[in-house]
């Protein structure tokens, strides 16, 4: 049994009284309001094996555990949550906040930006069945979103065939929802049959989430168009604007050439003076790269497009990393930092990765 209350996380087994319970200070945690399971948690401690604390030993395989900034995180597999909590799926454990979560959902269902913004407002006001806001039980991070397709597509209790039509035309149905005029029945648009042009390009830039990169050779112009930026990536690294971390990134499973911005490096990866000797640069860099790698794999596993599909557009993945930082009180504090990774063409048209702070371009 895993339970979170009063900013502490508890591990115990109700069926085996000889198992010694354990508890730790909990920094961040999300609990499903329907099945009460812990969806994600970050805490100041370490559990080597979950099996002793599981009433059903197989349940341990539903969780992923990892180490970050001296603490341990725990993540429930979305498929198993949906299976055990019928209909409710986690939109994304990586995209925190209503806006970012609905962006992921909208990208998956091809919902346009205008409808997406209105939908966020309606969800924040609890006006859309099928979307639940789950707050961080410890109050340290932004909320995540749970989604139930059945509830969403059955607003105003339509007939069975109408519900099927809504599911098959989710983008248009969302536009109808945000328009707010329910006096008119939902009617999906008639999709004209179109044939792709014979000379349509087939090659696409490898996806950001495909960190097991496909190898191939293509001309720069055919993939990315005319060169418009004469300031090369190599020059940016030489000038110190970017810091090359490719070798460490390879150890985290990232095969693309990888760099981080100077602001991220100086502000968070390099330990503050008061923490030197307790925290090291390599460990903090490793946290960033592993959290990106985990987020990218989760997006790919969920078949979520986290980037523009156009081959000549930079692709973006948002994720978070927790850093230990000094506080005014003198004691170290845990700070959750929003980051983004951008994949785009390198100096020789090869896919490259740049990780930066959320507000950077």
N, C-alpha and C positions, 0 to 999 in steps of 0.2 A: 504494500500500500504506500502510495506517495501522496502526501497531503501538505498543503501550504496554508498557514494561518499566522497572523500577527508577525508578518515579515520573517518567518522561519519556515524551512522546508523539513518535513519529517518523513523518515523511511522506517517502516515497521511491517510486521507480518501478523495479521490477526489469527492465523491458523497455527503459527509456530511460536509459542511463547518463549522458547529458548533462544530465539534470534534477538540479539540486543538491538533495540531501536537506536537510530542515529538521527540527529537534527543539526542543521546549520543555519547561519544567517542567510536569508534569501534576499538577493538584490533586485531580482525581477522575476515575475511569474505570471502566466496566463492560464486560467482555469475555464474549461468549457462549462457554460451555464446550463447545458442540457444533460451531459453525462457526468459532470463534475471531475473529469480527468484533468491532470496537469498536461497542458499542451506544450508548454515551454517554460523553462526556469533557468536562472543563472544564480549560483550560490557560492558562498565562501567555504568550500570543503571539497571532499573527493570521495566518490563511491566507486570501488573497483568493479563490482559485479552487482547488478540489480536483482539477480535471481533469488537470493535469500529473502528479499523483501516483497516478492511477488506471490500472491496467493495462487496464481496460475503461472508457473515458471516460464511458459512460452511468451508471456507478456513482455518479458525483458527484451525480446527481439523487436518489439514495436518502438523502442526508444533508441535514439542515437545520443551518445555521450561524448563530450570533448572537453579539452582544457583551453581556457583563454584568460590571459592576465592573472594567472594564479588562482582563478576560480574554475568551476566546472559548469558546463551547460548541459541541459537535458532537453531533447526535442522529440515529440511524439510523431510517428510516421502518419502523414495525412490520410493515406489509404486505410490504415487500420482504425484511425479515428472515425472516418466516415462509415466504415463497416460496423463499428461498435456503437455509433451514434447516428442512426439512419437519417440520411439526407443532408446532414451538416458537414460541410468540408471547410478546411482552413484555406482561405484565399491565398495567404502567403505568410510564413513566419519571418521572412526576410523584409518584406515591405510593411513597415510600421506606420500607423496613422491612417485615417480614413482616405485621404487623398491618394497616398501611395498604394494602399491596398486596392482601392477601386480602379486605379490606373492599371494594375496587374490584371484584375478581373476584366476590365474593358478591353485591354489588348487581346486577351484570350478570346473574347466574344465579338471583336471588331466593332465596338461601340465608339462612336465619334466623340471628339473632345467636348463639344457643346453639351451633349447629353450627359457626358461623364461628370462635368462640373455640377450640373443640376442634380444628378443622382446623388452625388456626395452630400449636397445640402439636404436632400430629402432623407438620406440615411442618418445623417447627424441629428435630424429632428425626429427620428424613429417613425417615419412615414412610409417605409417600404418593407412589407413582409418579406422574409427570406434573407434579410441581412441583419446580423447581430453584431453589435459592437462589444468587444471583449476588452475591458480595461486591465492594465497591469495591476495585479493584486498588491504589489508593493509600491505603486505610484511612482516608479522610476522611469518608465518609458511610455511611448505613445501606444494607443490601442491597436489591436489587430481586428480583422473582420472574419466572421463565419458566414458562409453562404449556403442556402438551401434552394435549389432550383425548383423543386416542386412547389414550395410555398410562394416563390417569386412569380412563377408562371401561372399560378392559380388565384391571383388577385381577383376579387369580385366573383369568385366561384364560377368560372366558365364551364361550358360543356366539355366532355372528354376530348372530342375532336379539336375543339378550340385550344385546349391546353397543349395538344401535340403541335399544332400550328405555331403557337407561341414559342415553344422550345426550338422548333426548326428555324425560326426567324427572330432570334433573341435580340439582335441589334435593332431591328425595326420595332420590336415589342418594347424595348427600353425607351426608344424615342417616344412611343405612344404613352408610356408611363409618365415620363417627365413632362409631357405636354399637359397632362392633368385633365383632359377632357374625356371622361369615361362614359359620357352619354352616347358616344359613337362607338360601335364595336371595332375591335382591332382587325384590320385588314392588311395582310402582308403585301408588300409591293410585288408586282409581276416582274420576274427577272427575265430580261431578254436573253436569248441564246446567242452567245458570241463565240467566235472561233479565234484562237490566238493567231497572230500573224506568223507567217511561215518563217520569217527571219527573226523571230523574237529571241533575245539573248537567253541562254540557258544557265550561264554561270552566275553565281552569287558569291559575295564575300562570305567567308565562314562566319557562322553565328558567334556572338560573344559567349554564349553558354556552352558552345562546343569546345571545351578546353582540351579535348583530345582532338587536336586540329587535323583537318584533312590536308594532305599535301598535294600541291598542284602548282603549275606555272601559268600565269596569265599576264597579258600586257597591262601596264599601268593605265593607259588611256581607255582600254576597253572595259576595265573594271571600275575605275574611279573618275574618268573624265580628264579634262585638262588640268594640269598642275597650276594652282593659284597661290600657293604659299611657298616662298623661297627660304623660309627659316626652317631648317631641317630638324628632325628629332635628334640627330647626332650633335648638332650645334647646341640644342637646348640642354642636352646632357653635359656637354663640355662646359657650357656657361653656368651650370649648377641650377638651372631652372627646373630640370628633372633629375631624379636620382635613379640610375639603372639598378634594378634589383632582380634581373633575369635569373641569375644562378640560384638565388633563394627561392624564386617563384617556381623553378623546375622541381624543387624538392616538395613543393606543395601541390604538384600535379598540373601546373600551368605551363603549357608548352609555348605560348606566345612570348616574344620579347616584352618585358614588363618594366615599367618605371612608375615612380610615385612623384608627386609634385614637391617642390621645396617647402611649401606651406605645411603639408601633411608631415613631411619628414622632420622639420624643425619644431612644429607645434606638438606632435604626438609621438612619433616613432622614436626620436631621440629623447631619452628619459630626462625629465627635469632634474636640476642639480640636487634637489633634496631627496630624490629617489635613486640616484646613481649609487651602485653598490647593492641595491635591492632589486632594481629592474635593469635589464640590459637591452640595448638597441635591437639585437638580433631577435630576442624573444618578442618584443613589441611589433617588429616587422612581420614575424611569423604569424602573429595573431591576425594582422590585417590580411595577409595572403590566404590563410586557411579559412577565414570567415568569407572572403570573396569566393574561394573555391567551393566551399560548402553551399553558399547561396546560388552560385551558378549551376551546380549539379542539381540542387533542388528544383530550380526553375526548369531545367532540361527534363528532369524526371517527371515533372507535372505537365510537360508539353506546353509551357507558357512562353510565348514570345515576349522577351523583355526588351526588344529593340525594334527599330524600324526595319521593315523587310526590304526596303530599297537598297540595292547593292552599293550605292554611292553615298549612303547616309551613315554617320557615326552611330554606333549602337551603345546604349547605356544600361547599366545594371546598378540599382541602388541597394546598399546593404549597410550594416552597422557593425561597429567594433567597440568593445568596452576597454577603456584605458584606465590604469591607476594614475591619478593625478594629485598634486598637493592641494591642500585646502587652507583657508585662512585660519582655521582652528589649529592647524599644525599636523593633524592626522590625515593620512592619504584617503582619498575618496575615489569611488568608481564613477567614471564619466562615460556615458554612451554617446558615441560620435557618429553622425550620419556621413557616409562616404558614398562615392559613386565611381564606377569603373567605366571607362569609355574605350571601345574597340574601334579602330579605324585603320586607314592605310598608313604604312610606314614609309620610310624614304624610298624603298624599292618596291612599293605596292604590297608588301607582305603584311598580314594582319598583326597589329601590335596592341598592347593594352596599357592604359594609363589610369592610375588610381589617384583620386584627389578628394579634397573636402567638398561637401555638397554645394557650397556657394561659389566654387571655382569654375572657370570655363576651360 
